[in-house]
Amino acid sequence: MRIDLIKYQALGNDYLVLDLPGPLDQLVPLLPVLCDRHRGLGSDGLLAFDPVRMAVRIFNPDSSEAQKSGNGLRITAAHAVLEHGAGDEFELATIGRSNPVRVLARNGAEVVTELDIGRAFVFVFASPRWLGKLLVGALCLLFFWLVAPLFIFAGYGVAVARRARAGDHQLPAWDRLGEKLRDGFLITALFLVWNIPGLLLGVPTELVAAGGSGGGGGSDLLNRAFGALATLGGLWSLLVLILQSAIWGQYLQGGFGAALNVAAVFRRVRYNVGLTIVVGALAIVLSALAVSGFAILIGGLVTLPYAAFVSAHLFGSHSRLTDEAVAVARPAVVPA
C-alpha cells in the first residue's frame, strides 16, 4: 500500500495535502520527519481534506493541529478546484468557521480568486445592531477635538479590517477601547510617516510663497524647480492613496514595522496590481462620498463612519486575498 500526497505552495508556504478518507492517524505522527527539509519531503504542514464535507484539518510539522492558516486555505481551495471539480463559489469548513471561496480564473496549475467588492458596501447593514454601531462612530467624530475619540474611531476601522481579513463580514463590537485607541494611534502615525516625503517636497514652495518671490531669471528658475518638487510631492501623496490597501495589509499582518517595509509593500502590490489600484481608487471615491455628507450638515456624521467602515472592509479583504494564485508541484508518493 502507498499513501498519495500532493504538494502545493501559496505565497511561499508549502503544504502536503491528503484526501480523506485516508490513513490520517498513521500519517500525523510521521509529520516531523515528512516535513523535514532534509530528511523528508519538506513542508510547512499537512492539510487533511474531506471532499464530501468540503472541510479541512490543518496540521503543523510537529503533528499539532492548527485552527487556521490563510495559505493553507488558499491551497485547499486550489486542491478542491483542481482535483475535485469544485465550482466557482463554495465554502471550506475549518475548526469553528466556514470560509467562503470565489474563483476568478483557472489557468492550468493556478487557481485565482477575487475580492468580492459588492459585499463591502452591504455588510454594514447586514450586521447586528448596525445603526447603533454607526451612531457610536458618529459620536467619536462629533467629539474629535478630544483627540482620543478620533483615535478610537480609527482603531475601530482596524478592527473592521481584521475581521474582514479573517473572513468575518460583520461590524465588531465597540469594546476593548484601549486596544482600539492604540491601533488608531499607530495607523494614523503610520500614514503620517508614509506621507512625510510628499510633505517635505512641498516645503520649499510654501516657503517661497510665504516670503514672496523676487524678480530675475535666477528666481524664476528656482520657482520652477520648487514647483517641480511640489508636483512630485503631490504625486507621492497620490501614490500613497493608491498603495494604502497594501500598507494596511502589511500592518494587519505584521504591525507597524512591517507596514514601513517599502519592499514588502510593493511585493504585495505586484501580487495583484489591478486589485490594489481598484481598492485604492474605491477608497478615494468613498472619501469623497463621506465629505459630501457634510453638505446636508449632520449627514456627514453618518456618511463618514459608513465610508470608513466600507474602506476598512475592502482593505481587510484585500489583505486576505492578495495574490491568490497557487502553484502546484508534482504529486509526492510516500510508501506506507
C-alpha positions as CSV (number, residue, x, y, z in Angstrom):
1,M,0.0,0.0,0.0
2,R,1.1,3.5,-0.6
3,I,-0.1,7.0,0.5
4,D,-0.6,9.6,-2.2
5,L,0.1,13.2,-1.2
6,I,0.1,16.3,-3.4
7,K,2.4,19.2,-2.5
8,Y,1.3,22.8,-3.2
9,Q,2.7,26.2,-2.4
10,A,1.0,29.5,-1.8
11,L,2.8,32.8,-1.1
12,G,5.9,31.0,0.0
13,N,4.2,28.4,2.2
14,D,4.0,24.8,1.1
15,Y,1.7,22.0,2.4
16,L,1.2,18.4,1.7
17,V,-2.5,17.5,1.0
18,L,-4.1,14.2,1.9
19,D,-7.6,13.4,0.7
20,L,-9.9,11.8,3.3
21,P,-10.7,9.0,3.9
22,G,-7.0,8.3,4.2
23,P,-4.6,7.0,6.8
24,L,-4.6,10.3,8.7
25,D,-3.9,8.6,12.1
26,Q,-0.9,6.9,10.7
27,L,0.4,9.9,8.9
28,V,0.2,12.6,11.7
29,P,2.8,11.0,13.9
30,L,5.2,10.9,11.0
31,L,4.9,14.7,10.2
32,P,8.1,15.8,12.0
33,V,10.1,13.6,9.5
34,L,7.9,14.1,6.5
35,C,8.0,17.9,6.8
36,D,11.7,18.0,7.4
37,R,13.5,19.8,4.6
38,H,16.5,17.4,4.6
39,R,15.1,14.0,5.8
40,G,11.6,14.1,4.3
41,L,9.5,15.8,1.6
42,G,9.8,19.2,3.2
43,S,6.6,21.1,4.1
44,D,5.1,23.6,6.4
45,G,2.4,21.1,7.4
46,L,-0.3,18.7,6.3
47,L,-3.8,19.5,5.0
48,A,-6.3,16.7,5.5
49,F,-9.2,17.5,3.1
50,D,-12.6,15.9,3.2
51,P,-14.1,16.4,-0.3
52,V,-17.6,15.2,0.9
53,R,-17.9,17.7,3.7
54,M,-15.7,20.3,2.0
55,A,-13.8,20.6,5.2
56,V,-10.0,20.7,6.0
57,R,-8.0,20.0,9.1
58,I,-4.6,21.7,9.3
59,F,-1.6,20.1,11.0
60,N,1.8,21.7,11.9
61,P,5.1,20.0,11.2
62,D,5.3,19.0,14.9
63,S,2.0,17.0,14.5
64,S,-0.1,19.5,16.4
65,E,-3.4,20.7,14.9
66,A,-3.8,24.4,13.9
67,Q,-7.1,26.2,13.9
68,K,-6.5,28.2,10.7
69,S,-3.9,29.1,8.0
70,G,-4.6,31.6,5.3
71,N,-2.2,30.0,2.8
72,G,-3.5,26.6,3.9
73,L,-7.0,27.7,2.9
74,R,-5.7,29.0,-0.4
75,I,-4.1,25.7,-1.1
76,T,-7.1,23.7,-0.1
77,A,-9.3,25.8,-2.4
78,A,-7.0,25.2,-5.3
79,H,-7.0,21.4,-4.5
80,A,-10.8,21.4,-4.3
81,V,-10.9,23.0,-7.8
82,L,-8.2,21.1,-9.5
83,E,-8.7,17.6,-8.0
84,H,-12.4,17.5,-7.1
85,G,-14.0,19.8,-9.6
86,A,-15.3,22.4,-7.1
87,G,-17.3,25.2,-8.7
88,D,-16.7,29.0,-8.9
89,E,-18.2,29.7,-5.5
90,F,-18.1,27.3,-2.5
91,E,-17.2,27.2,1.2
92,L,-14.5,25.5,3.1
93,A,-15.0,24.4,6.7
94,T,-12.3,24.7,9.3
95,I,-12.5,24.4,13.1
96,G,-15.4,26.5,14.1
97,R,-15.7,28.5,10.9
98,S,-17.0,28.4,7.3
99,N,-14.7,30.2,4.8
100,P,-16.3,31.4,1.5
101,V,-14.2,30.9,-1.7
102,R,-14.8,32.6,-5.0
103,V,-12.8,31.5,-8.0
104,L,-11.8,34.1,-10.6
105,A,-9.7,32.1,-13.0
106,R,-8.2,28.7,-13.6
107,N,-5.0,28.8,-15.5
108,G,-3.6,25.3,-15.7
109,A,-1.9,24.7,-12.4
110,E,-3.0,28.0,-11.0
111,V,-6.3,29.0,-9.3
112,V,-7.0,32.7,-8.8
113,T,-9.8,34.1,-6.6
114,E,-11.1,37.6,-6.4
115,L,-12.2,40.2,-4.0
116,D,-16.0,40.4,-3.6
117,I,-16.3,44.2,-3.7
118,G,-20.1,44.2,-3.5
119,R,-20.1,42.7,-0.1
120,A,-18.1,45.6,1.4
121,F,-20.9,48.0,0.6
122,V,-23.7,46.0,2.2
123,F,-22.0,44.2,5.1
124,V,-22.7,47.2,7.4
125,F,-26.4,46.8,7.0
126,A,-26.3,43.0,7.5
127,S,-24.5,43.4,10.8
128,P,-26.4,43.1,14.1
129,R,-27.3,46.4,15.7
130,W,-25.6,48.2,12.7
131,L,-27.4,51.5,13.3
132,G,-26.2,51.8,16.9
133,K,-22.6,51.0,15.8
134,L,-22.7,53.7,13.2
135,L,-24.0,56.2,15.7
136,V,-21.2,55.4,18.1
137,G,-18.8,56.1,15.3
138,A,-20.7,59.4,14.7
139,L,-20.2,60.3,18.4
140,C,-16.5,59.7,18.1
141,L,-16.3,62.1,15.2
142,L,-18.5,64.6,17.0
143,F,-16.0,64.8,19.8
144,F,-12.9,64.6,17.6
145,W,-11.5,67.7,19.3
146,L,-10.7,65.5,22.4
147,V,-8.3,63.5,20.1
148,A,-8.8,60.2,21.9
149,P,-12.3,59.5,20.3
150,L,-10.7,60.1,16.9
151,F,-8.0,57.5,17.5
152,I,-10.6,55.1,18.9
153,F,-12.7,55.6,15.7
154,A,-9.6,54.9,13.6
155,G,-8.9,51.8,15.7
156,Y,-12.4,50.6,15.2
157,G,-11.6,50.7,11.4
158,V,-8.6,48.5,12.1
159,A,-10.9,46.0,13.9
160,V,-13.3,46.0,10.9
161,A,-10.3,45.3,8.6
162,R,-9.1,42.5,10.9
163,R,-12.5,40.8,10.9
164,A,-12.7,41.1,7.1
165,R,-9.2,39.6,6.7
166,A,-10.3,36.7,8.9
167,G,-13.4,36.2,6.7
168,D,-15.9,37.6,9.2
169,H,-18.1,40.1,7.5
170,Q,-19.8,41.9,10.4
171,L,-19.2,45.1,12.3
172,P,-17.3,44.3,15.6
173,A,-18.5,45.5,19.0
174,W,-17.3,48.8,20.4
175,D,-15.3,47.1,23.1
176,R,-11.6,46.8,24.1
177,L,-11.3,50.6,23.7
178,G,-7.7,50.6,24.9
179,E,-6.7,48.3,22.0
180,K,-8.6,50.4,19.5
181,L,-7.0,53.6,20.9
182,R,-3.6,52.1,20.3
183,D,-4.4,50.8,16.9
184,G,-5.9,54.1,15.9
185,F,-2.8,56.0,17.0
186,L,-0.5,53.6,15.2
187,I,-2.4,53.6,11.9
188,T,-2.6,57.4,12.0
189,A,1.1,57.7,12.7
190,L,1.8,55.1,10.0
191,F,0.2,57.1,7.2
192,L,1.8,60.3,8.5
193,V,5.2,58.7,8.1
194,W,4.3,57.4,4.6
195,N,3.3,61.0,3.7
196,I,6.4,62.7,5.0
197,P,8.3,62.6,1.6
198,G,5.3,64.3,-0.1
199,L,5.1,67.0,2.6
200,L,8.8,67.7,2.5
201,L,8.8,68.0,-1.2
202,G,6.2,70.7,-0.9
203,V,8.0,72.7,1.8
204,P,10.3,74.8,-0.5
205,T,7.3,76.1,-2.5
206,E,5.4,77.0,0.7
207,L,8.5,78.9,2.0
208,V,8.8,80.8,-1.2
209,A,5.1,81.6,-1.3
210,A,5.2,82.8,2.4
211,G,8.3,85.0,1.8
212,G,7.3,86.4,-1.6
213,S,9.2,86.0,-4.9
214,G,11.8,88.3,-6.2
215,G,12.5,89.2,-9.8
216,G,15.2,88.0,-12.1
217,G,15.8,84.9,-14.2
218,G,17.5,83.1,-11.4
219,S,14.4,83.5,-9.2
220,D,12.2,82.2,-12.0
221,L,14.4,79.1,-12.4
222,L,14.3,78.5,-8.7
223,N,10.5,78.8,-8.6
224,R,10.2,76.3,-11.5
225,A,12.4,73.9,-9.6
226,F,10.4,74.3,-6.4
227,G,7.2,73.9,-8.4
228,A,8.5,70.6,-9.9
229,L,9.3,69.4,-6.3
230,A,5.8,70.3,-5.2
231,T,4.4,68.3,-8.2
232,L,6.5,65.3,-7.2
233,G,5.2,65.7,-3.6
234,G,1.6,65.6,-4.9
235,L,2.3,62.5,-7.0
236,W,3.8,60.8,-3.9
237,S,0.7,61.6,-1.9
238,L,-1.4,60.1,-4.7
239,L,0.8,57.0,-4.8
240,V,0.3,56.5,-1.0
241,L,-3.5,56.7,-1.6
242,I,-3.3,54.0,-4.2
243,L,-1.0,51.9,-2.1
244,Q,-3.0,52.2,1.1
245,S,-4.6,48.8,0.8
246,A,-1.2,47.2,0.6
247,I,0.1,49.3,3.5
248,W,-3.0,48.3,5.6
249,G,-2.3,44.6,4.6
250,Q,1.2,44.8,6.0
251,Y,0.0,46.4,9.2
252,L,-2.7,43.8,9.7
253,Q,-0.2,41.0,9.1
254,G,2.9,42.2,10.9
255,G,2.2,45.5,12.7
256,F,3.7,49.0,12.4
257,G,7.3,47.9,11.4
258,A,6.0,45.6,8.7
259,A,3.9,48.4,7.2
260,L,7.1,50.6,6.9
261,N,8.8,47.9,4.9
262,V,8.6,49.5,1.4
263,A,9.9,46.4,-0.4
264,A,7.3,44.2,1.2
265,V,4.5,46.7,0.4
266,F,5.5,46.8,-3.3
267,R,5.8,43.0,-3.3
268,R,2.2,42.8,-2.1
269,V,1.2,45.2,-4.8
270,R,2.9,43.2,-7.5
271,Y,0.9,40.1,-6.4
272,N,-2.2,41.7,-7.8
273,V,-1.6,45.2,-9.3
274,G,-5.1,45.6,-10.7
275,L,-6.8,44.7,-7.4
276,T,-4.6,47.1,-5.5
277,I,-5.4,50.0,-7.8
278,V,-9.2,49.2,-7.8
279,V,-9.3,49.1,-4.0
280,G,-7.3,52.3,-3.7
281,A,-9.5,54.1,-6.2
282,L,-12.6,53.0,-4.4
283,A,-11.2,54.3,-1.1
284,I,-10.7,57.7,-2.7
285,V,-14.2,57.7,-4.0
286,L,-15.6,56.7,-0.6
287,S,-13.7,59.6,1.0
288,A,-15.4,62.0,-1.4
289,L,-18.7,60.3,-0.5
290,A,-18.0,60.8,3.2
291,V,-17.2,64.5,2.7
292,S,-20.3,65.1,0.6
293,G,-22.4,64.1,3.5
294,F,-21.5,67.4,5.2
295,A,-23.4,69.3,2.5
296,I,-26.5,68.3,4.4
297,L,-25.0,69.3,7.7
298,I,-25.4,66.4,10.1
299,G,-25.4,63.9,7.2
300,G,-21.6,63.7,7.3
301,L,-21.7,62.2,10.8
302,V,-23.4,59.1,9.1
303,T,-21.7,59.0,5.7
304,L,-18.2,59.3,7.2
305,P,-18.5,56.3,9.5
306,Y,-20.1,54.3,6.7
307,A,-17.4,55.2,4.2
308,A,-14.7,54.5,6.7
309,F,-16.1,51.0,7.6
310,V,-16.5,50.1,3.9
311,S,-13.0,51.2,3.2
312,A,-11.6,49.2,6.1
313,H,-13.5,46.1,5.0
314,L,-12.0,46.5,1.5
315,F,-8.5,46.8,3.0
316,G,-9.0,43.7,5.1
317,S,-10.4,41.7,2.2
318,H,-7.5,42.9,0.0
319,S,-5.1,41.7,2.7
320,R,-6.8,38.3,2.8
321,L,-6.9,37.8,-0.9
322,T,-3.7,39.4,-2.2
323,D,-2.2,37.0,-4.7
324,E,-4.5,34.1,-4.6
325,A,-2.6,32.2,-7.3
326,V,-1.4,28.8,-6.1
327,A,1.2,26.9,-7.9
328,V,1.0,23.2,-7.8
329,A,4.1,20.9,-7.7
330,R,4.1,17.3,-8.9
331,P,2.5,14.7,-6.6
332,A,4.7,13.2,-4.0
333,V,4.3,9.5,-3.2
334,V,5.1,8.1,0.2
335,P,5.5,4.4,0.7
336,A,3.4,3.1,3.5
